[in-house]
Structure formats: C-alpha cells, structure tokens
Amino acid sequence: MKKNALVIAALLLALFSSACGRKGPLREPVPRVPQAIFDFRVVQQGERLLFTWTEPVSYLDGTPLEVSSVEIRVMELKDEGISGKKALDSFMKYSRPLAELPLGKLEVGTNRALLRLDMGKVAGKNYLFGLRTKGKKGGWSEISNLVSVRPENLPMPPSGLRAEVEEHQISLSWKPPESGLDGRPLTEKVYYNLYREEAGEFRLLNDQPLARTRFEDLNFSFGLTYRYLVRSLVARGGEYRESADSEILEVRAADVFPPATPAEVRAMSGTDGVTISWLPNRENDLAGYRVYRAKEVAAGEEASVLLTPENLAVPVFLDGSVEKNTGYVYSICAVDKFGNESPPARVKVKT
C-alpha cells in the first residue's frame, strides 16, 4: 500500500512539473500560405495585356516558398466610382479565374503572363485584375494589389524597320502605322519607342517618345550583333499607350570603314637607307601601318611590294634594302583592327 502511494505521488509530481514548464498561452500555428504580392502590374500593348509581378519567396511564417500555382483573377467593373475596400470586397465576391473566361489566350510564366485579347469582346470595357499564388504546401495567398484596365483600340505597330551601319552610328528608320487595331485610319498624333535587346531583354533606347520615324544609335561597338524593335505610341488619359511589337530587326555592326590616309609623309635618303615618317593617325581602332615600295623604271613603276608583313606600331620606317642611284615610290597605308586599309599616301625618293 505504501509502495502504491509513492508511485502515485511521483506521477503527480511529474505532471505538475510538466505544467509549470509551459510558458504563456498556447499559440495557433501560422497558416502555410505565401506572402501576398504588392507590385502586380498590367499594361496593354496592342492586342495583348502584359502582367508582371515579383514572385514571393517565403510563406507567412518565413519558411522558404516554392510557388506551384499562379492564379490571375478578373471581374468587369460596372460602377466607375468603385474603389478601396468596396472594390476589394466586390472583387473577392465576384471575380473569377482569368483562365476560365473567354477574353483571349492566356500564357503564364515566371513573374509574368500574357493575355492575347479578343478585342471584339473586350474593347471599351473596364476590368479589375488581381493575382494570388500557392505553394507546394498550404493554401492560397491573399489577393495582390488590384489593377484596373480598359482595353482600347490602339495603333498598329510600325512596319519596315531597317538599319544602316555607319562609321559613328547605326541609323534606324521605319514606316508609321496607317490604322488602328479596328482597321480605321488614325486621327491622333503617333509617337514611337525604340528598343534594343540587352542580356536577353529589350530595353528602351530613347529618353522621350520619338516624334519622328528615325533614330541614331550612337552607343554601339563594331563586331557585335544587335536586335531592335519599335512600338507605336499615343497619349491618352495623361499617359502613353503602346502598340504591339514591330518585327524584330537583327543588325550585324560590321566595320567596313578604313582609317584616314596618313598625312604629311616624308622620305629621306641616307647612308643607312631611306627613312620614311608621317603623322600618327587618331582612330581608336587603329592596328598600325603598312609600307609598300615600287621601283621606278623607264616604263613607269614596277609592282608594289609589301615591306612590313607585321603592321608597324609607330609612324616611321627605315628601308635598308635600297639600291643606289635608284628611284622608289613608297605607299603608306593605315590599317584598323578589322583589316580595313586606308587609301595610300605616296612619296617618291631618289637614292
């Protein structure tokens, strides 16, 4: 009997100690849902809507997140004055997944999505969009910031994009659009944005919308290949609206421009041979100089011979292989790193 009492006492003591070790009230576990998105953007480009956002990287409890599903939701706005909490409440109640609606063809990728609009169904209507994500574990995130868009009939993209590689610039030009997406002639002023691909992404080249159908790209390097596209632009409602992309133009910036002819070439005959000198060229891509020599004969000149198999780095050359009492004609050419050779500067000398 005494033994049983001791066992019961020990159990009660253990239970009491366990209860005393718990600090504070019990906490409910943080739901396994992703962080909400707050930078959801929607932009119309011609017959398409472009959706972009920053994908969340963690759940609400801070654990790493791997997004498994992205859902863009939409509702048509009938009340032009709806905003704030009323808009959010209506959106949560009436919005539907965009993929389930016949507004166009939807393509969803990482951090971006593209909706190719059926303009006959959507033009002039006002839509409210939101986005939510889901991880491999848990439920959906809260809805993102809401964005309203009213698809409009915008200009067609420019056509006939072409380029001419010049010595100091790539000159681009294109033809303006003649109509809008609805096929009607354009009656408003059209501007343009020109883009060049960098690191796999097309980036805007012009600081301000272009009023003319040409642009000079001064920031380029010979030997590289560039890709360009241009979009039409109209000002509506205090902001610019862009067309879809023009065709993409690929341009190889080949250097076919020779350096300038060396200036003030002088030749002097001496005991060691003929010394030739000239002023240095100033081209940034200069590779050096070539010296050619032709012997003067009764019938005129013999064929020129290259005296410098390796380009000269300095604007001076000593020809020690001349014959006495002979007339020579020297031709000096500048050469760039792409192998372009300048017209020759000629000088005659008698040994």
Contacts in CASP RR format, 6 or more apart in sequence:
PFRMAT RR
TARGET T0000
AUTHOR 0000-0000-0000
METHOD contacts of the structure
MODEL  1
MKKNALVIAALLLALFSSACGRKGPLREPVPRVPQAIFDFRVVQQGERLL
FTWTEPVSYLDGTPLEVSSVEIRVMELKDEGISGKKALDSFMKYSRPLAE
LPLGKLEVGTNRALLRLDMGKVAGKNYLFGLRTKGKKGGWSEISNLVSVR
PENLPMPPSGLRAEVEEHQISLSWKPPESGLDGRPLTEKVYYNLYREEAG
EFRLLNDQPLARTRFEDLNFSFGLTYRYLVRSLVARGGEYRESADSEILE
VRAADVFPPATPAEVRAMSGTDGVTISWLPNRENDLAGYRVYRAKEVAAG
EEASVLLTPENLAVPVFLDGSVEKNTGYVYSICAVDKFGNESPPARVKVK
T
30 59 0 8 1.000
30 60 0 8 1.000
30 61 0 8 1.000
31 60 0 8 1.000
31 138 0 8 1.000
31 139 0 8 1.000
32 59 0 8 1.000
32 60 0 8 1.000
32 61 0 8 1.000
32 137 0 8 1.000
32 138 0 8 1.000
32 139 0 8 1.000
33 59 0 8 1.000
33 60 0 8 1.000
33 138 0 8 1.000
33 139 0 8 1.000
33 140 0 8 1.000
33 141 0 8 1.000
33 142 0 8 1.000
34 56 0 8 1.000
34 58 0 8 1.000
34 59 0 8 1.000
34 60 0 8 1.000
34 65 0 8 1.000
34 67 0 8 1.000
34 133 0 8 1.000
34 134 0 8 1.000
34 135 0 8 1.000
34 140 0 8 1.000
34 141 0 8 1.000
35 56 0 8 1.000
35 57 0 8 1.000
35 58 0 8 1.000
35 59 0 8 1.000
35 60 0 8 1.000
35 65 0 8 1.000
35 141 0 8 1.000
36 56 0 8 1.000
36 132 0 8 1.000
36 141 0 8 1.000
36 142 0 8 1.000
36 143 0 8 1.000
36 144 0 8 1.000
37 53 0 8 1.000
37 54 0 8 1.000
37 55 0 8 1.000
37 56 0 8 1.000
37 131 0 8 1.000
37 132 0 8 1.000
37 133 0 8 1.000
37 141 0 8 1.000
37 144 0 8 1.000
37 145 0 8 1.000
38 144 0 8 1.000
38 145 0 8 1.000
39 53 0 8 1.000
39 54 0 8 1.000
39 145 0 8 1.000
40 51 0 8 1.000
40 52 0 8 1.000
40 53 0 8 1.000
40 129 0 8 1.000
40 130 0 8 1.000
40 131 0 8 1.000
40 144 0 8 1.000
40 145 0 8 1.000
40 146 0 8 1.000
40 147 0 8 1.000
41 51 0 8 1.000
41 52 0 8 1.000
41 53 0 8 1.000
41 147 0 8 1.000
42 49 0 8 1.000
42 50 0 8 1.000
42 51 0 8 1.000
42 129 0 8 1.000
42 147 0 8 1.000
42 149 0 8 1.000
43 49 0 8 1.000
43 50 0 8 1.000
43 52 0 8 1.000
43 242 0 8 1.000
44 50 0 8 1.000
44 149 0 8 1.000
44 151 0 8 1.000
44 152 0 8 1.000
44 154 0 8 1.000
44 241 0 8 1.000
44 242 0 8 1.000
45 231 0 8 1.000
45 242 0 8 1.000
45 243 0 8 1.000
45 244 0 8 1.000
45 245 0 8 1.000
46 154 0 8 1.000
46 157 0 8 1.000
46 181 0 8 1.000
46 242 0 8 1.000
46 243 0 8 1.000
46 244 0 8 1.000
47 116 0 8 1.000
47 117 0 8 1.000
47 119 0 8 1.000
47 181 0 8 1.000
47 244 0 8 1.000
48 114 0 8 1.000
48 115 0 8 1.000
48 116 0 8 1.000
48 117 0 8 1.000
48 244 0 8 1.000
49 114 0 8 1.000
49 115 0 8 1.000
49 117 0 8 1.000
49 149 0 8 1.000
49 151 0 8 1.000
50 112 0 8 1.000
50 113 0 8 1.000
50 114 0 8 1.000
51 72 0 8 1.000
51 112 0 8 1.000
51 113 0 8 1.000
51 114 0 8 1.000
51 115 0 8 1.000
51 129 0 8 1.000
51 131 0 8 1.000
52 111 0 8 1.000
52 112 0 8 1.000
53 111 0 8 1.000
53 112 0 8 1.000
53 131 0 8 1.000
53 144 0 8 1.000
54 111 0 8 1.000
55 67 0 8 1.000
55 110 0 8 1.000
55 111 0 8 1.000
55 133 0 8 1.000
56 65 0 8 1.000
56 67 0 8 1.000
56 133 0 8 1.000
56 141 0 8 1.000
57 64 0 8 1.000
57 65 0 8 1.000
58 64 0 8 1.000
58 65 0 8 1.000
59 65 0 8 1.000
59 135 0 8 1.000
65 135 0 8 1.000
66 135 0 8 1.000
66 136 0 8 1.000
67 133 0 8 1.000
67 134 0 8 1.000
67 135 0 8 1.000
68 134 0 8 1.000
68 135 0 8 1.000
68 136 0 8 1.000
69 133 0 8 1.000
69 134 0 8 1.000
69 135 0 8 1.000
70 108 0 8 1.000
70 109 0 8 1.000
70 113 0 8 1.000
70 131 0 8 1.000
70 132 0 8 1.000
70 133 0 8 1.000
70 134 0 8 1.000
71 97 0 8 1.000
71 99 0 8 1.000
71 131 0 8 1.000
71 132 0 8 1.000
71 133 0 8 1.000
71 134 0 8 1.000
71 140 0 8 1.000
72 97 0 8 1.000
72 98 0 8 1.000
72 99 0 8 1.000
72 106 0 8 1.000
72 108 0 8 1.000
72 113 0 8 1.000
72 129 0 8 1.000
72 130 0 8 1.000
72 131 0 8 1.000
73 91 0 8 1.000
73 95 0 8 1.000
73 96 0 8 1.000
73 97 0 8 1.000
73 98 0 8 1.000
73 129 0 8 1.000
73 130 0 8 1.000
73 131 0 8 1.000
73 132 0 8 1.000
73 143 0 8 1.000
74 95 0 8 1.000
74 96 0 8 1.000
74 98 0 8 1.000
74 101 0 8 1.000
74 103 0 8 1.000
74 127 0 8 1.000
74 128 0 8 1.000
74 129 0 8 1.000
74 130 0 8 1.000
75 90 0 8 1.000
75 91 0 8 1.000
75 94 0 8 1.000
75 95 0 8 1.000
75 96 0 8 1.000
75 127 0 8 1.000
75 128 0 8 1.000
76 125 0 8 1.000
76 126 0 8 1.000
76 127 0 8 1.000
76 128 0 8 1.000
77 126 0 8 1.000
77 127 0 8 1.000
77 128 0 8 1.000
77 148 0 8 1.000
80 126 0 8 1.000
82 90 0 8 1.000
87 128 0 8 1.000
87 146 0 8 1.000
88 143 0 8 1.000
88 146 0 8 1.000
91 128 0 8 1.000
91 130 0 8 1.000
91 143 0 8 1.000
91 146 0 8 1.000
92 143 0 8 1.000
95 128 0 8 1.000
95 130 0 8 1.000
98 106 0 8 1.000
98 115 0 8 1.000
98 129 0 8 1.000
99 106 0 8 1.000
102 118 0 8 1.000
102 121 0 8 1.000
103 115 0 8 1.000
103 117 0 8 1.000
103 118 0 8 1.000
103 121 0 8 1.000
103 122 0 8 1.000
103 127 0 8 1.000
104 115 0 8 1.000
104 116 0 8 1.000
104 117 0 8 1.000
104 118 0 8 1.000
104 121 0 8 1.000
104 122 0 8 1.000
105 115 0 8 1.000
105 116 0 8 1.000
106 113 0 8 1.000
106 114 0 8 1.000
106 115 0 8 1.000
106 116 0 8 1.000
107 113 0 8 1.000
107 114 0 8 1.000
107 115 0 8 1.000
107 116 0 8 1.000
117 151 0 8 1.000
119 151 0 8 1.000
119 153 0 8 1.000
119 181 0 8 1.000
119 182 0 8 1.000
122 151 0 8 1.000
123 151 0 8 1.000
123 152 0 8 1.000
123 153 0 8 1.000
123 182 0 8 1.000
124 150 0 8 1.000
124 151 0 8 1.000
124 152 0 8 1.000
125 150 0 8 1.000
125 151 0 8 1.000
126 148 0 8 1.000
126 149 0 8 1.000
126 150 0 8 1.000
127 148 0 8 1.000
127 149 0 8 1.000
127 150 0 8 1.000
127 151 0 8 1.000
128 146 0 8 1.000
128 147 0 8 1.000
128 148 0 8 1.000
129 146 0 8 1.000
129 147 0 8 1.000
129 148 0 8 1.000
129 149 0 8 1.000
130 143 0 8 1.000
130 144 0 8 1.000
130 145 0 8 1.000
130 146 0 8 1.000
130 147 0 8 1.000
131 143 0 8 1.000
131 144 0 8 1.000
132 140 0 8 1.000
132 141 0 8 1.000
132 142 0 8 1.000
132 143 0 8 1.000
132 144 0 8 1.000
133 140 0 8 1.000
133 141 0 8 1.000
134 140 0 8 1.000
134 141 0 8 1.000
152 236 0 8 1.000
152 241 0 8 1.000
153 180 0 8 1.000
153 181 0 8 1.000
153 182 0 8 1.000
153 184 0 8 1.000
154 180 0 8 1.000
154 181 0 8 1.000
154 232 0 8 1.000
154 234 0 8 1.000
154 241 0 8 1.000
154 242 0 8 1.000
154 243 0 8 1.000
155 177 0 8 1.000
155 179 0 8 1.000
155 180 0 8 1.000
155 181 0 8 1.000
155 186 0 8 1.000
155 190 0 8 1.000
155 232 0 8 1.000
155 234 0 8 1.000
155 243 0 8 1.000
156 177 0 8 1.000
156 178 0 8 1.000
156 179 0 8 1.000
156 180 0 8 1.000
156 181 0 8 1.000
156 183 0 8 1.000
156 232 0 8 1.000
156 243 0 8 1.000
156 244 0 8 1.000
157 177 0 8 1.000
157 230 0 8 1.000
157 231 0 8 1.000
157 232 0 8 1.000
157 243 0 8 1.000
157 244 0 8 1.000
157 245 0 8 1.000
157 246 0 8 1.000
158 174 0 8 1.000
158 175 0 8 1.000
158 176 0 8 1.000
158 177 0 8 1.000
158 192 0 8 1.000
158 213 0 8 1.000
158 230 0 8 1.000
158 231 0 8 1.000
158 232 0 8 1.000
158 243 0 8 1.000
158 246 0 8 1.000
159 174 0 8 1.000
159 175 0 8 1.000
159 177 0 8 1.000
159 246 0 8 1.000
159 247 0 8 1.000
160 174 0 8 1.000
160 175 0 8 1.000
160 246 0 8 1.000
160 247 0 8 1.000
161 172 0 8 1.000
161 173 0 8 1.000
161 174 0 8 1.000
161 228 0 8 1.000
161 229 0 8 1.000
161 230 0 8 1.000
161 246 0 8 1.000
161 247 0 8 1.000
161 249 0 8 1.000
162 172 0 8 1.000
162 173 0 8 1.000
162 174 0 8 1.000
162 249 0 8 1.000
163 170 0 8 1.000
163 171 0 8 1.000
163 172 0 8 1.000
163 173 0 8 1.000
163 228 0 8 1.000
163 249 0 8 1.000
163 251 0 8 1.000
164 170 0 8 1.000
164 171 0 8 1.000
165 251 0 8 1.000
165 252 0 8 1.000
165 253 0 8 1.000
165 254 0 8 1.000
167 257 0 8 1.000
168 218 0 8 1.000
169 216 0 8 1.000
169 217 0 8 1.000
169 218 0 8 1.000
169 220 0 8 1.000
170 216 0 8 1.000
170 217 0 8 1.000
170 220 0 8 1.000
170 226 0 8 1.000
170 251 0 8 1.000
170 253 0 8 1.000
171 214 0 8 1.000
171 215 0 8 1.000
171 216 0 8 1.000
171 217 0 8 1.000
172 194 0 8 1.000
172 214 0 8 1.000
172 215 0 8 1.000
172 216 0 8 1.000
172 217 0 8 1.000
172 228 0 8 1.000
172 230 0 8 1.000
172 249 0 8 1.000
173 213 0 8 1.000
173 214 0 8 1.000
173 215 0 8 1.000
174 192 0 8 1.000
174 213 0 8 1.000
174 214 0 8 1.000
174 230 0 8 1.000
174 246 0 8 1.000
175 213 0 8 1.000
176 190 0 8 1.000
176 213 0 8 1.000
176 232 0 8 1.000
177 186 0 8 1.000
177 190 0 8 1.000
177 232 0 8 1.000
177 243 0 8 1.000
178 185 0 8 1.000
178 186 0 8 1.000
179 185 0 8 1.000
179 186 0 8 1.000
180 186 0 8 1.000
188 234 0 8 1.000
188 235 0 8 1.000
189 211 0 8 1.000
189 234 0 8 1.000
189 235 0 8 1.000
190 232 0 8 1.000
190 233 0 8 1.000
190 234 0 8 1.000
191 209 0 8 1.000
191 210 0 8 1.000
191 211 0 8 1.000
191 232 0 8 1.000
191 233 0 8 1.000
191 234 0 8 1.000
191 235 0 8 1.000
191 240 0 8 1.000
192 206 0 8 1.000
192 209 0 8 1.000
192 210 0 8 1.000
192 213 0 8 1.000
192 230 0 8 1.000
192 231 0 8 1.000
192 232 0 8 1.000
192 233 0 8 1.000
193 204 0 8 1.000
193 206 0 8 1.000
193 209 0 8 1.000
193 210 0 8 1.000
193 230 0 8 1.000
193 231 0 8 1.000
193 233 0 8 1.000
193 242 0 8 1.000
194 204 0 8 1.000
194 205 0 8 1.000
194 206 0 8 1.000
194 210 0 8 1.000
194 215 0 8 1.000
194 228 0 8 1.000
194 229 0 8 1.000
194 230 0 8 1.000
195 202 0 8 1.000
195 203 0 8 1.000
195 204 0 8 1.000
195 205 0 8 1.000
195 228 0 8 1.000
195 229 0 8 1.000
195 230 0 8 1.000
195 231 0 8 1.000
196 202 0 8 1.000
196 203 0 8 1.000
196 205 0 8 1.000
196 217 0 8 1.000
196 226 0 8 1.000
196 227 0 8 1.000
196 228 0 8 1.000
197 203 0 8 1.000
197 226 0 8 1.000
197 227 0 8 1.000
197 228 0 8 1.000
202 227 0 8 1.000
202 229 0 8 1.000
205 215 0 8 1.000
205 217 0 8 1.000
206 215 0 8 1.000
209 233 0 8 1.000
209 240 0 8 1.000
217 226 0 8 1.000
220 226 0 8 1.000
220 253 0 8 1.000
221 253 0 8 1.000
222 253 0 8 1.000
222 254 0 8 1.000
222 255 0 8 1.000
222 285 0 8 1.000
222 338 0 8 1.000
223 252 0 8 1.000
223 253 0 8 1.000
223 254 0 8 1.000
223 255 0 8 1.000
223 338 0 8 1.000
224 253 0 8 1.000
225 250 0 8 1.000
225 251 0 8 1.000
225 252 0 8 1.000
225 253 0 8 1.000
226 250 0 8 1.000
226 251 0 8 1.000
226 253 0 8 1.000
227 248 0 8 1.000
227 249 0 8 1.000
227 250 0 8 1.000
227 251 0 8 1.000
228 248 0 8 1.000
228 249 0 8 1.000
228 251 0 8 1.000
229 245 0 8 1.000
229 246 0 8 1.000
229 247 0 8 1.000
229 248 0 8 1.000
229 249 0 8 1.000
230 246 0 8 1.000
231 242 0 8 1.000
231 243 0 8 1.000
231 244 0 8 1.000
231 245 0 8 1.000
231 246 0 8 1.000
232 242 0 8 1.000
232 243 0 8 1.000
233 240 0 8 1.000
233 241 0 8 1.000
233 242 0 8 1.000
233 243 0 8 1.000
234 240 0 8 1.000
234 241 0 8 1.000
235 241 0 8 1.000
254 338 0 8 1.000
255 285 0 8 1.000
255 336 0 8 1.000
255 338 0 8 1.000
255 340 0 8 1.000
256 338 0 8 1.000
256 340 0 8 1.000
257 336 0 8 1.000
257 340 0 8 1.000
258 334 0 8 1.000
258 336 0 8 1.000
258 340 0 8 1.000
258 341 0 8 1.000
258 342 0 8 1.000
258 343 0 8 1.000
259 281 0 8 1.000
259 283 0 8 1.000
259 286 0 8 1.000
259 334 0 8 1.000
259 335 0 8 1.000
259 336 0 8 1.000
259 340 0 8 1.000
259 342 0 8 1.000
260 281 0 8 1.000
260 283 0 8 1.000
260 334 0 8 1.000
260 342 0 8 1.000
261 333 0 8 1.000
261 334 0 8 1.000
261 342 0 8 1.000
261 343 0 8 1.000
261 344 0 8 1.000
261 345 0 8 1.000
262 278 0 8 1.000
262 279 0 8 1.000
262 281 0 8 1.000
262 289 0 8 1.000
262 315 0 8 1.000
262 332 0 8 1.000
262 333 0 8 1.000
262 334 0 8 1.000
262 342 0 8 1.000
262 345 0 8 1.000
263 278 0 8 1.000
263 279 0 8 1.000
263 345 0 8 1.000
264 278 0 8 1.000
264 279 0 8 1.000
265 276 0 8 1.000
265 277 0 8 1.000
265 278 0 8 1.000
265 330 0 8 1.000
265 332 0 8 1.000
265 345 0 8 1.000
265 346 0 8 1.000
265 347 0 8 1.000
266 276 0 8 1.000
266 277 0 8 1.000
266 278 0 8 1.000
266 347 0 8 1.000
267 274 0 8 1.000
267 275 0 8 1.000
267 276 0 8 1.000
267 330 0 8 1.000
267 347 0 8 1.000
267 348 0 8 1.000
267 349 0 8 1.000
268 274 0 8 1.000
268 275 0 8 1.000
268 276 0 8 1.000
268 349 0 8 1.000
269 322 0 8 1.000
269 349 0 8 1.000
269 350 0 8 1.000
269 351 0 8 1.000
270 351 0 8 1.000
272 318 0 8 1.000
272 320 0 8 1.000
273 318 0 8 1.000
273 319 0 8 1.000
273 320 0 8 1.000
273 322 0 8 1.000
273 351 0 8 1.000
274 318 0 8 1.000
274 319 0 8 1.000
274 320 0 8 1.000
274 322 0 8 1.000
274 328 0 8 1.000
274 330 0 8 1.000
274 349 0 8 1.000
274 351 0 8 1.000
275 316 0 8 1.000
275 317 0 8 1.000
275 318 0 8 1.000
275 319 0 8 1.000
276 291 0 8 1.000
276 316 0 8 1.000
276 317 0 8 1.000
276 318 0 8 1.000
276 319 0 8 1.000
276 330 0 8 1.000
276 332 0 8 1.000
276 347 0 8 1.000
277 315 0 8 1.000
277 316 0 8 1.000
277 317 0 8 1.000
278 289 0 8 1.000
278 315 0 8 1.000
278 316 0 8 1.000
278 332 0 8 1.000
278 345 0 8 1.000
279 315 0 8 1.000
280 314 0 8 1.000
280 315 0 8 1.000
281 288 0 8 1.000
281 289 0 8 1.000
281 315 0 8 1.000
281 334 0 8 1.000
281 342 0 8 1.000
283 334 0 8 1.000
283 336 0 8 1.000
285 336 0 8 1.000
285 337 0 8 1.000
285 338 0 8 1.000
286 334 0 8 1.000
286 335 0 8 1.000
286 336 0 8 1.000
286 337 0 8 1.000
287 311 0 8 1.000
287 335 0 8 1.000
287 336 0 8 1.000
287 337 0 8 1.000
287 339 0 8 1.000
288 311 0 8 1.000
288 312 0 8 1.000
288 313 0 8 1.000
288 334 0 8 1.000
288 335 0 8 1.000
289 308 0 8 1.000
289 311 0 8 1.000
289 312 0 8 1.000
289 315 0 8 1.000
289 317 0 8 1.000
289 332 0 8 1.000
289 333 0 8 1.000
289 334 0 8 1.000
289 335 0 8 1.000
290 306 0 8 1.000
290 308 0 8 1.000
290 311 0 8 1.000
290 312 0 8 1.000
290 332 0 8 1.000
290 333 0 8 1.000
290 335 0 8 1.000
290 341 0 8 1.000
291 306 0 8 1.000
291 307 0 8 1.000
291 308 0 8 1.000
291 312 0 8 1.000
291 317 0 8 1.000
291 319 0 8 1.000
291 330 0 8 1.000
291 331 0 8 1.000
291 332 0 8 1.000
292 304 0 8 1.000
292 305 0 8 1.000
292 306 0 8 1.000
292 307 0 8 1.000
292 330 0 8 1.000
292 331 0 8 1.000
292 332 0 8 1.000
292 333 0 8 1.000
292 344 0 8 1.000
293 304 0 8 1.000
293 305 0 8 1.000
293 307 0 8 1.000
293 319 0 8 1.000
293 328 0 8 1.000
293 329 0 8 1.000
293 330 0 8 1.000
293 331 0 8 1.000
294 301 0 8 1.000
294 302 0 8 1.000
294 303 0 8 1.000
294 304 0 8 1.000
294 305 0 8 1.000
294 328 0 8 1.000
294 329 0 8 1.000
294 331 0 8 1.000
295 301 0 8 1.000
295 302 0 8 1.000
295 326 0 8 1.000
295 327 0 8 1.000
295 328 0 8 1.000
295 329 0 8 1.000
296 302 0 8 1.000
296 326 0 8 1.000
296 327 0 8 1.000
296 328 0 8 1.000
296 329 0 8 1.000
296 348 0 8 1.000
301 329 0 8 1.000
304 329 0 8 1.000
304 331 0 8 1.000
307 317 0 8 1.000
307 319 0 8 1.000
308 317 0 8 1.000
311 335 0 8 1.000
319 328 0 8 1.000
319 330 0 8 1.000
322 328 0 8 1.000
322 351 0 8 1.000
323 351 0 8 1.000
324 351 0 8 1.000
325 350 0 8 1.000
325 351 0 8 1.000
326 350 0 8 1.000
326 351 0 8 1.000
327 348 0 8 1.000
327 349 0 8 1.000
327 350 0 8 1.000
327 351 0 8 1.000
328 348 0 8 1.000
328 349 0 8 1.000
328 350 0 8 1.000
328 351 0 8 1.000
329 346 0 8 1.000
329 347 0 8 1.000
329 348 0 8 1.000
330 346 0 8 1.000
330 347 0 8 1.000
330 348 0 8 1.000
330 349 0 8 1.000
331 344 0 8 1.000
331 345 0 8 1.000
331 346 0 8 1.000
332 344 0 8 1.000
332 345 0 8 1.000
332 346 0 8 1.000
332 347 0 8 1.000
333 341 0 8 1.000
333 342 0 8 1.000
333 343 0 8 1.000
333 344 0 8 1.000
333 345 0 8 1.000
334 341 0 8 1.000
334 342 0 8 1.000
335 341 0 8 1.000
335 342 0 8 1.000
END
